[in-house]
């Protein structure tokens, strides 16, 4: 991806990737696990940390607002 950026941004982007990015061989493991054993619910959020992936009250509100907007169209 850095190669597609303008020249002045390539070096800092590569440096940031080297510091902050998860290597592919590690990042792919949780994705493979989810594909092999998908969640049983119709919709699920996934986060690699132990914290809750989202606030269920906020998610419910977002769902209600989105449904309301879709019904208006």
PyMOL Python script that loads the backbone (N, CA, C, O; Angstrom):
from pymol import cmd

cmd.read_pdbstr("""\
ATOM      1  N   UNK A   1       0.798  -1.194   0.000  1.00  0.00           N
ATOM      2  CA  UNK A   1       0.000   0.000   0.000  1.00  0.00           C
ATOM      3  C   UNK A   1       0.846   1.266   0.000  1.00  0.00           C
ATOM      4  O   UNK A   1       0.481   2.211  -0.699  1.00  0.00           O
ATOM      5  N   UNK A   2       1.938   1.349   0.727  1.00  0.00           N
ATOM      6  CA  UNK A   2       2.698   2.595   0.721  1.00  0.00           C
ATOM      7  C   UNK A   2       3.146   3.024  -0.674  1.00  0.00           C
ATOM      8  O   UNK A   2       3.311   4.218  -0.923  1.00  0.00           O
ATOM      9  N   UNK A   3       3.345   2.076  -1.584  1.00  0.00           N
ATOM     10  CA  UNK A   3       3.804   2.426  -2.928  1.00  0.00           C
ATOM     11  C   UNK A   3       2.779   3.263  -3.691  1.00  0.00           C
ATOM     12  O   UNK A   3       3.150   3.978  -4.621  1.00  0.00           O
ATOM     13  N   UNK A   4       1.513   3.192  -3.324  1.00  0.00           N
ATOM     14  CA  UNK A   4       0.482   3.954  -4.000  1.00  0.00           C
ATOM     15  C   UNK A   4       0.399   5.390  -3.488  1.00  0.00           C
ATOM     16  O   UNK A   4      -0.289   6.215  -4.089  1.00  0.00           O
ATOM     17  N   UNK A   5       1.075   5.699  -2.410  1.00  0.00           N
ATOM     18  CA  UNK A   5       1.037   7.031  -1.811  1.00  0.00           C
ATOM     19  C   UNK A   5       2.033   7.969  -2.485  1.00  0.00           C
ATOM     20  O   UNK A   5       2.973   7.520  -3.142  1.00  0.00           O
ATOM     21  N   UNK A   6       1.819   9.291  -2.315  1.00  0.00           N
ATOM     22  CA  UNK A   6       2.807  10.245  -2.813  1.00  0.00           C
ATOM     23  C   UNK A   6       4.151  10.004  -2.110  1.00  0.00           C
ATOM     24  O   UNK A   6       4.186   9.552  -0.966  1.00  0.00           O
ATOM     25  N   UNK A   7       5.240  10.304  -2.794  1.00  0.00           N
ATOM     26  CA  UNK A   7       6.594  10.033  -2.289  1.00  0.00           C
ATOM     27  C   UNK A   7       6.839  10.517  -0.861  1.00  0.00           C
ATOM     28  O   UNK A   7       7.419   9.772  -0.071  1.00  0.00           O
ATOM     29  N   UNK A   8       6.422  11.731  -0.496  1.00  0.00           N
ATOM     30  CA  UNK A   8       6.714  12.191   0.878  1.00  0.00           C
ATOM     31  C   UNK A   8       6.036  11.365   1.981  1.00  0.00           C
ATOM     32  O   UNK A   8       6.472  11.392   3.132  1.00  0.00           O
ATOM     33  N   UNK A   9       4.984  10.642   1.634  1.00  0.00           N
ATOM     34  CA  UNK A   9       4.260   9.856   2.644  1.00  0.00           C
ATOM     35  C   UNK A   9       4.711   8.404   2.723  1.00  0.00           C
ATOM     36  O   UNK A   9       4.366   7.708   3.678  1.00  0.00           O
ATOM     37  N   UNK A  10       5.465   7.935   1.752  1.00  0.00           N
ATOM     38  CA  UNK A  10       5.842   6.522   1.715  1.00  0.00           C
ATOM     39  C   UNK A  10       6.709   6.101   2.897  1.00  0.00           C
ATOM     40  O   UNK A  10       6.425   5.093   3.543  1.00  0.00           O
ATOM     41  N   UNK A  11       7.758   6.859   3.184  1.00  0.00           N
ATOM     42  CA  UNK A  11       8.676   6.470   4.264  1.00  0.00           C
ATOM     43  C   UNK A  11       7.975   6.471   5.619  1.00  0.00           C
ATOM     44  O   UNK A  11       8.081   5.487   6.351  1.00  0.00           O
ATOM     45  N   UNK A  12       7.252   7.556   5.986  1.00  0.00           N
ATOM     46  CA  UNK A  12       6.578   7.501   7.299  1.00  0.00           C
ATOM     47  C   UNK A  12       5.518   6.403   7.384  1.00  0.00           C
ATOM     48  O   UNK A  12       5.309   5.816   8.446  1.00  0.00           O
ATOM     49  N   UNK A  13       4.853   6.130   6.262  1.00  0.00           N
ATOM     50  CA  UNK A  13       3.839   5.075   6.268  1.00  0.00           C
ATOM     51  C   UNK A  13       4.482   3.716   6.475  1.00  0.00           C
ATOM     52  O   UNK A  13       3.981   2.907   7.256  1.00  0.00           O
ATOM     53  N   UNK A  14       5.578   3.456   5.792  1.00  0.00           N
ATOM     54  CA  UNK A  14       6.282   2.183   5.982  1.00  0.00           C
ATOM     55  C   UNK A  14       6.763   2.039   7.420  1.00  0.00           C
ATOM     56  O   UNK A  14       6.682   0.960   8.006  1.00  0.00           O
ATOM     57  N   UNK A  15       7.272   3.149   7.990  1.00  0.00           N
ATOM     58  CA  UNK A  15       7.745   3.115   9.374  1.00  0.00           C
ATOM     59  C   UNK A  15       6.590   2.825  10.325  1.00  0.00           C
ATOM     60  O   UNK A  15       6.735   2.029  11.253  1.00  0.00           O
ATOM     61  N   UNK A  16       5.453   3.461  10.101  1.00  0.00           N
ATOM     62  CA  UNK A  16       4.278   3.225  10.945  1.00  0.00           C
ATOM     63  C   UNK A  16       3.811   1.772  10.826  1.00  0.00           C
ATOM     64  O   UNK A  16       3.468   1.144  11.828  1.00  0.00           O
ATOM     65  N   UNK A  17       3.798   1.242   9.609  1.00  0.00           N
ATOM     66  CA  UNK A  17       3.415  -0.159   9.420  1.00  0.00           C
ATOM     67  C   UNK A  17       4.366  -1.081  10.172  1.00  0.00           C
ATOM     68  O   UNK A  17       3.934  -2.057  10.786  1.00  0.00           O
ATOM     69  N   UNK A  18       5.643  -0.778  10.123  1.00  0.00           N
ATOM     70  CA  UNK A  18       6.635  -1.625  10.790  1.00  0.00           C
ATOM     71  C   UNK A  18       6.444  -1.615  12.301  1.00  0.00           C
ATOM     72  O   UNK A  18       6.697  -2.620  12.966  1.00  0.00           O
ATOM     73  N   UNK A  19       5.999  -0.491  12.844  1.00  0.00           N
ATOM     74  CA  UNK A  19       5.833  -0.351  14.296  1.00  0.00           C
ATOM     75  C   UNK A  19       4.464  -0.852  14.765  1.00  0.00           C
ATOM     76  O   UNK A  19       4.376  -1.594  15.743  1.00  0.00           O
ATOM     77  N   UNK A  20       3.407  -0.452  14.073  1.00  0.00           N
ATOM     78  CA  UNK A  20       2.058  -0.654  14.590  1.00  0.00           C
ATOM     79  C   UNK A  20       1.277  -1.790  13.942  1.00  0.00           C
ATOM     80  O   UNK A  20       0.343  -2.314  14.551  1.00  0.00           O
ATOM     81  N   UNK A  21       1.628  -2.175  12.750  1.00  0.00           N
ATOM     82  CA  UNK A  21       0.823  -3.176  12.044  1.00  0.00           C
ATOM     83  C   UNK A  21       1.082  -4.580  12.587  1.00  0.00           C
ATOM     84  O   UNK A  21       2.198  -4.914  12.987  1.00  0.00           O
ATOM     85  N   UNK A  22       0.038  -5.385  12.591  1.00  0.00           N
ATOM     86  CA  UNK A  22       0.168  -6.789  12.977  1.00  0.00           C
ATOM     87  C   UNK A  22       0.604  -7.571  11.743  1.00  0.00           C
ATOM     88  O   UNK A  22       0.007  -7.420  10.677  1.00  0.00           O
ATOM     89  N   UNK A  23       1.625  -8.398  11.870  1.00  0.00           N
ATOM     90  CA  UNK A  23       2.055  -9.190  10.719  1.00  0.00           C
ATOM     91  C   UNK A  23       0.920 -10.092  10.222  1.00  0.00           C
ATOM     92  O   UNK A  23       0.103 -10.568  11.009  1.00  0.00           O
ATOM     93  N   UNK A  24       0.884 -10.314   8.937  1.00  0.00           N
ATOM     94  CA  UNK A  24      -0.189 -11.100   8.329  1.00  0.00           C
ATOM     95  C   UNK A  24      -0.316 -12.477   8.964  1.00  0.00           C
ATOM     96  O   UNK A  24      -1.427 -12.932   9.236  1.00  0.00           O
ATOM     97  N   UNK A  25       0.804 -13.143   9.203  1.00  0.00           N
ATOM     98  CA  UNK A  25       0.730 -14.505   9.756  1.00  0.00           C
ATOM     99  C   UNK A  25       0.080 -14.532  11.137  1.00  0.00           C
ATOM    100  O   UNK A  25      -0.452 -15.566  11.538  1.00  0.00           O
ATOM    101  N   UNK A  26       0.112 -13.422  11.870  1.00  0.00           N
ATOM    102  CA  UNK A  26      -0.580 -13.370  13.167  1.00  0.00           C
ATOM    103  C   UNK A  26      -1.998 -12.840  13.022  1.00  0.00           C
ATOM    104  O   UNK A  26      -2.905 -13.297  13.718  1.00  0.00           O
ATOM    105  N   UNK A  27      -2.197 -11.884  12.127  1.00  0.00           N
ATOM    106  CA  UNK A  27      -3.522 -11.279  11.956  1.00  0.00           C
ATOM    107  C   UNK A  27      -4.528 -12.256  11.358  1.00  0.00           C
ATOM    108  O   UNK A  27      -5.727 -12.151  11.616  1.00  0.00           O
ATOM    109  N   UNK A  28      -4.053 -13.186  10.576  1.00  0.00           N
ATOM    110  CA  UNK A  28      -4.955 -14.104   9.881  1.00  0.00           C
ATOM    111  C   UNK A  28      -5.524 -15.187  10.799  1.00  0.00           C
ATOM    112  O   UNK A  28      -6.592 -15.731  10.517  1.00  0.00           O
ATOM    113  N   UNK A  29      -4.833 -15.505  11.883  1.00  0.00           N
ATOM    114  CA  UNK A  29      -5.286 -16.595  12.770  1.00  0.00           C
ATOM    115  C   UNK A  29      -6.703 -16.387  13.314  1.00  0.00           C
ATOM    116  O   UNK A  29      -7.530 -17.293  13.209  1.00  0.00           O
ATOM    117  N   UNK A  30      -7.010 -15.206  13.900  1.00  0.00           N
ATOM    118  CA  UNK A  30      -8.386 -15.045  14.397  1.00  0.00           C
ATOM    119  C   UNK A  30      -9.422 -15.055  13.275  1.00  0.00           C
ATOM    120  O   UNK A  30     -10.557 -15.482  13.482  1.00  0.00           O
ATOM    121  N   UNK A  31      -9.039 -14.589  12.095  1.00  0.00           N
ATOM    122  CA  UNK A  31      -9.983 -14.603  10.968  1.00  0.00           C
ATOM    123  C   UNK A  31     -10.288 -16.037  10.550  1.00  0.00           C
ATOM    124  O   UNK A  31     -11.438 -16.381  10.278  1.00  0.00           O
ATOM    125  N   UNK A  32      -9.264 -16.860  10.502  1.00  0.00           N
ATOM    126  CA  UNK A  32      -9.464 -18.269  10.146  1.00  0.00           C
ATOM    127  C   UNK A  32     -10.330 -18.960  11.193  1.00  0.00           C
ATOM    128  O   UNK A  32     -11.208 -19.755  10.856  1.00  0.00           O
ATOM    129  N   UNK A  33     -10.081 -18.653  12.464  1.00  0.00           N
ATOM    130  CA  UNK A  33     -10.888 -19.253  13.541  1.00  0.00           C
ATOM    131  C   UNK A  33     -12.359 -18.867  13.393  1.00  0.00           C
ATOM    132  O   UNK A  33     -13.240 -19.699  13.609  1.00  0.00           O
ATOM    133  N   UNK A  34     -12.634 -17.605  13.025  1.00  0.00           N
ATOM    134  CA  UNK A  34     -14.027 -17.178  12.836  1.00  0.00           C
ATOM    135  C   UNK A  34     -14.663 -17.845  11.625  1.00  0.00           C
ATOM    136  O   UNK A  34     -15.851 -18.166  11.646  1.00  0.00           O
ATOM    137  N   UNK A  35     -13.890 -18.055  10.582  1.00  0.00           N
ATOM    138  CA  UNK A  35     -14.423 -18.730   9.398  1.00  0.00           C
ATOM    139  C   UNK A  35     -14.683 -20.213   9.675  1.00  0.00           C
ATOM    140  O   UNK A  35     -15.667 -20.778   9.197  1.00  0.00           O
ATOM    141  N   UNK A  36     -13.802 -20.828  10.443  1.00  0.00           N
ATOM    142  CA  UNK A  36     -13.967 -22.245  10.773  1.00  0.00           C
ATOM    143  C   UNK A  36     -15.124 -22.484  11.741  1.00  0.00           C
ATOM    144  O   UNK A  36     -15.814 -23.500  11.652  1.00  0.00           O
ATOM    145  N   UNK A  37     -15.333 -21.551  12.661  1.00  0.00           N
ATOM    146  CA  UNK A  37     -16.410 -21.681  13.647  1.00  0.00           C
ATOM    147  C   UNK A  37     -17.125 -20.336  13.774  1.00  0.00           C
ATOM    148  O   UNK A  37     -16.893 -19.600  14.732  1.00  0.00           O
ATOM    149  N   UNK A  38     -17.991 -20.013  12.814  1.00  0.00           N
ATOM    150  CA  UNK A  38     -18.671 -18.714  12.846  1.00  0.00           C
ATOM    151  C   UNK A  38     -19.590 -18.584  14.058  1.00  0.00           C
ATOM    152  O   UNK A  38     -20.088 -19.584  14.576  1.00  0.00           O
ATOM    153  N   UNK A  39     -19.813 -17.347  14.507  1.00  0.00           N
ATOM    154  CA  UNK A  39     -20.728 -17.125  15.632  1.00  0.00           C
ATOM    155  C   UNK A  39     -22.127 -17.625  15.290  1.00  0.00           C
ATOM    156  O   UNK A  39     -22.532 -17.599  14.128  1.00  0.00           O
ATOM    157  N   UNK A  40     -22.849 -18.071  16.282  1.00  0.00           N
ATOM    158  CA  UNK A  40     -24.183 -18.612  16.032  1.00  0.00           C
ATOM    159  C   UNK A  40     -25.231 -17.521  15.830  1.00  0.00           C
ATOM    160  O   UNK A  40     -26.271 -17.775  15.224  1.00  0.00           O
ATOM    161  N   UNK A  41     -24.977 -16.325  16.322  1.00  0.00           N
ATOM    162  CA  UNK A  41     -25.956 -15.242  16.172  1.00  0.00           C
ATOM    163  C   UNK A  41     -25.926 -14.706  14.738  1.00  0.00           C
ATOM    164  O   UNK A  41     -24.951 -14.896  14.010  1.00  0.00           O
ATOM    165  N   UNK A  42     -27.005 -14.037  14.349  1.00  0.00           N
ATOM    166  CA  UNK A  42     -27.097 -13.483  12.999  1.00  0.00           C
ATOM    167  C   UNK A  42     -26.109 -12.351  12.792  1.00  0.00           C
ATOM    168  O   UNK A  42     -25.581 -12.179  11.694  1.00  0.00           O
ATOM    169  N   UNK A  43     -25.858 -11.593  13.818  1.00  0.00           N
ATOM    170  CA  UNK A  43     -24.913 -10.487  13.737  1.00  0.00           C
ATOM    171  C   UNK A  43     -24.013 -10.553  14.953  1.00  0.00           C
ATOM    172  O   UNK A  43     -24.484 -10.730  16.077  1.00  0.00           O
ATOM    173  N   UNK A  44     -22.747 -10.415  14.731  1.00  0.00           N
ATOM    174  CA  UNK A  44     -21.807 -10.453  15.837  1.00  0.00           C
ATOM    175  C   UNK A  44     -20.673  -9.475  15.568  1.00  0.00           C
ATOM    176  O   UNK A  44     -20.320  -9.225  14.416  1.00  0.00           O
ATOM    177  N   UNK A  45     -20.117  -8.937  16.610  1.00  0.00           N
ATOM    178  CA  UNK A  45     -18.945  -8.069  16.503  1.00  0.00           C
ATOM    179  C   UNK A  45     -17.773  -8.812  17.123  1.00  0.00           C
ATOM    180  O   UNK A  45     -17.930  -9.570  18.080  1.00  0.00           O
ATOM    181  N   UNK A  46     -16.613  -8.580  16.565  1.00  0.00           N
ATOM    182  CA  UNK A  46     -15.428  -9.290  17.048  1.00  0.00           C
ATOM    183  C   UNK A  46     -14.344  -8.282  17.369  1.00  0.00           C
ATOM    184  O   UNK A  46     -14.105  -7.354  16.597  1.00  0.00           O
ATOM    185  N   UNK A  47     -13.702  -8.455  18.478  1.00  0.00           N
ATOM    186  CA  UNK A  47     -12.573  -7.620  18.848  1.00  0.00           C
ATOM    187  C   UNK A  47     -11.535  -8.539  19.457  1.00  0.00           C
ATOM    188  O   UNK A  47     -11.875  -9.465  20.193  1.00  0.00           O
ATOM    189  N   UNK A  48     -10.272  -8.289  19.155  1.00  0.00           N
ATOM    190  CA  UNK A  48      -9.199  -9.172  19.604  1.00  0.00           C
ATOM    191  C   UNK A  48      -8.857  -8.987  21.086  1.00  0.00           C
ATOM    192  O   UNK A  48      -8.077  -9.763  21.638  1.00  0.00           O
ATOM    193  N   UNK A  49      -9.420  -7.990  21.720  1.00  0.00           N
ATOM    194  CA  UNK A  49      -9.138  -7.762  23.135  1.00  0.00           C
ATOM    195  C   UNK A  49     -10.277  -8.305  23.986  1.00  0.00           C
ATOM    196  O   UNK A  49     -11.312  -8.717  23.462  1.00  0.00           O
ATOM    197  N   UNK A  50     -10.086  -8.302  25.279  1.00  0.00           N
ATOM    198  CA  UNK A  50     -11.099  -8.825  26.194  1.00  0.00           C
ATOM    199  C   UNK A  50     -12.241  -7.834  26.433  1.00  0.00           C
ATOM    200  O   UNK A  50     -13.291  -8.211  26.952  1.00  0.00           O
ATOM    201  N   UNK A  51     -12.039  -6.578  26.058  1.00  0.00           N
ATOM    202  CA  UNK A  51     -13.099  -5.585  26.256  1.00  0.00           C
ATOM    203  C   UNK A  51     -14.296  -5.911  25.373  1.00  0.00           C
ATOM    204  O   UNK A  51     -14.140  -6.540  24.327  1.00  0.00           O
ATOM    205  N   UNK A  52     -15.497  -5.486  25.788  1.00  0.00           N
ATOM    206  CA  UNK A  52     -16.662  -5.700  24.924  1.00  0.00           C
ATOM    207  C   UNK A  52     -16.437  -5.012  23.577  1.00  0.00           C
ATOM    208  O   UNK A  52     -15.859  -3.927  23.519  1.00  0.00           O
ATOM    209  N   UNK A  53     -16.888  -5.636  22.515  1.00  0.00           N
ATOM    210  CA  UNK A  53     -16.664  -5.096  21.182  1.00  0.00           C
ATOM    211  C   UNK A  53     -17.484  -3.833  20.931  1.00  0.00           C
ATOM    212  O   UNK A  53     -17.082  -2.980  20.140  1.00  0.00           O
ATOM    213  N   UNK A  54     -18.611  -3.713  21.590  1.00  0.00           N
ATOM    214  CA  UNK A  54     -19.436  -2.524  21.412  1.00  0.00           C
ATOM    215  C   UNK A  54     -20.406  -2.400  22.579  1.00  0.00           C
ATOM    216  O   UNK A  54     -20.625  -3.347  23.333  1.00  0.00           O
ATOM    217  N   UNK A  55     -20.970  -1.231  22.704  1.00  0.00           N
ATOM    218  CA  UNK A  55     -21.964  -0.956  23.730  1.00  0.00           C
ATOM    219  C   UNK A  55     -23.320  -1.421  23.189  1.00  0.00           C
ATOM    220  O   UNK A  55     -23.800  -0.880  22.192  1.00  0.00           O
ATOM    221  N   UNK A  56     -23.932  -2.396  23.819  1.00  0.00           N
ATOM    222  CA  UNK A  56     -25.178  -2.965  23.292  1.00  0.00           C
ATOM    223  C   UNK A  56     -26.307  -1.937  23.241  1.00  0.00           C
ATOM    224  O   UNK A  56     -27.145  -2.001  22.341  1.00  0.00           O
ATOM    225  N   UNK A  57     -26.351  -0.994  24.178  1.00  0.00           N
ATOM    226  CA  UNK A  57     -27.381   0.046  24.161  1.00  0.00           C
ATOM    227  C   UNK A  57     -27.192   0.948  22.949  1.00  0.00           C
ATOM    228  O   UNK A  57     -28.155   1.283  22.260  1.00  0.00           O
ATOM    229  N   UNK A  58     -25.949   1.339  22.692  1.00  0.00           N
ATOM    230  CA  UNK A  58     -25.659   2.182  21.532  1.00  0.00           C
ATOM    231  C   UNK A  58     -25.932   1.414  20.235  1.00  0.00           C
ATOM    232  O   UNK A  58     -26.430   1.993  19.269  1.00  0.00           O
ATOM    233  N   UNK A  59     -25.613   0.133  20.207  1.00  0.00           N
ATOM    234  CA  UNK A  59     -25.868  -0.680  19.017  1.00  0.00           C
ATOM    235  C   UNK A  59     -27.367  -0.790  18.752  1.00  0.00           C
ATOM    236  O   UNK A  59     -27.801  -0.707  17.603  1.00  0.00           O
ATOM    237  N   UNK A  60     -28.147  -0.973  19.792  1.00  0.00           N
ATOM    238  CA  UNK A  60     -29.604  -1.062  19.638  1.00  0.00           C
ATOM    239  C   UNK A  60     -30.163   0.254  19.111  1.00  0.00           C
ATOM    240  O   UNK A  60     -31.029   0.260  18.236  1.00  0.00           O
ATOM    241  N   UNK A  61     -29.668   1.366  19.643  1.00  0.00           N
ATOM    242  CA  UNK A  61     -30.107   2.696  19.192  1.00  0.00           C
ATOM    243  C   UNK A  61     -29.743   2.904  17.723  1.00  0.00           C
ATOM    244  O   UNK A  61     -30.557   3.398  16.943  1.00  0.00           O
ATOM    245  N   UNK A  62     -28.531   2.532  17.352  1.00  0.00           N
ATOM    246  CA  UNK A  62     -28.104   2.652  15.963  1.00  0.00           C
ATOM    247  C   UNK A  62     -29.000   1.819  15.047  1.00  0.00           C
ATOM    248  O   UNK A  62     -29.390   2.271  13.971  1.00  0.00           O
ATOM    249  N   UNK A  63     -29.319   0.612  15.478  1.00  0.00           N
ATOM    250  CA  UNK A  63     -30.197  -0.254  14.689  1.00  0.00           C
ATOM    251  C   UNK A  63     -31.571   0.394  14.500  1.00  0.00           C
ATOM    252  O   UNK A  63     -32.109   0.404  13.393  1.00  0.00           O
ATOM    253  N   UNK A  64     -32.127   0.928  15.570  1.00  0.00           N
ATOM    254  CA  UNK A  64     -33.453   1.557  15.492  1.00  0.00           C
ATOM    255  C   UNK A  64     -33.431   2.769  14.576  1.00  0.00           C
ATOM    256  O   UNK A  64     -34.339   2.947  13.764  1.00  0.00           O
ATOM    257  N   UNK A  65     -32.396   3.612  14.697  1.00  0.00           N
ATOM    258  CA  UNK A  65     -32.295   4.783  13.838  1.00  0.00           C
ATOM    259  C   UNK A  65     -32.098   4.393  12.375  1.00  0.00           C
ATOM    260  O   UNK A  65     -32.699   4.995  11.486  1.00  0.00           O
ATOM    261  N   UNK A  66     -31.273   3.407  12.129  1.00  0.00           N
ATOM    262  CA  UNK A  66     -31.035   2.950  10.759  1.00  0.00           C
ATOM    263  C   UNK A  66     -32.301   2.381  10.156  1.00  0.00           C
ATOM    264  O   UNK A  66     -32.640   2.689   9.013  1.00  0.00           O
ATOM    265  N   UNK A  67     -33.000   1.554  10.910  1.00  0.00           N
ATOM    266  CA  UNK A  67     -34.265   0.981  10.431  1.00  0.00           C
ATOM    267  C   UNK A  67     -35.260   2.077  10.122  1.00  0.00           C
ATOM    268  O   UNK A  67     -35.954   2.015   9.107  1.00  0.00           O
ATOM    269  N   UNK A  68     -35.339   3.069  10.969  1.00  0.00           N
ATOM    270  CA  UNK A  68     -36.243   4.184  10.752  1.00  0.00           C
ATOM    271  C   UNK A  68     -35.902   4.946   9.457  1.00  0.00           C
ATOM    272  O   UNK A  68     -36.790   5.319   8.690  1.00  0.00           O
ATOM    273  N   UNK A  69     -34.617   5.165   9.238  1.00  0.00           N
ATOM    274  CA  UNK A  69     -34.201   5.868   8.020  1.00  0.00           C
ATOM    275  C   UNK A  69     -34.502   5.041   6.771  1.00  0.00           C
ATOM    276  O   UNK A  69     -34.936   5.589   5.759  1.00  0.00           O
ATOM    277  N   UNK A  70     -34.278   3.744   6.832  1.00  0.00           N
ATOM    278  CA  UNK A  70     -34.535   2.879   5.676  1.00  0.00           C
ATOM    279  C   UNK A  70     -36.029   2.837   5.356  1.00  0.00           C
ATOM    280  O   UNK A  70     -36.412   2.808   4.187  1.00  0.00           O
ATOM    281  N   UNK A  71     -36.858   2.835   6.374  1.00  0.00           N
ATOM    282  CA  UNK A  71     -38.306   2.787   6.154  1.00  0.00           C
ATOM    283  C   UNK A  71     -38.817   4.047   5.488  1.00  0.00           C
ATOM    284  O   UNK A  71     -39.850   4.011   4.819  1.00  0.00           O
ATOM    285  N   UNK A  72     -38.121   5.161   5.653  1.00  0.00           N
ATOM    286  CA  UNK A  72     -38.540   6.436   5.047  1.00  0.00           C
ATOM    287  C   UNK A  72     -38.256   6.495   3.551  1.00  0.00           C
ATOM    288  O   UNK A  72     -38.865   7.278   2.822  1.00  0.00           O
ATOM    289  N   UNK A  73     -37.329   5.664   3.107  1.00  0.00           N
ATOM    290  CA  UNK A  73     -36.928   5.736   1.692  1.00  0.00           C
ATOM    291  C   UNK A  73     -37.878   5.022   0.791  1.00  0.00           C
ATOM    292  O   UNK A  73     -37.676   4.995  -0.423  1.00  0.00           O
TER     293      UNK A  73
END
""", "prot")
cmd.dss("prot")
cmd.show_as("cartoon", "prot")
cmd.util.cbc("prot")
cmd.orient("prot")
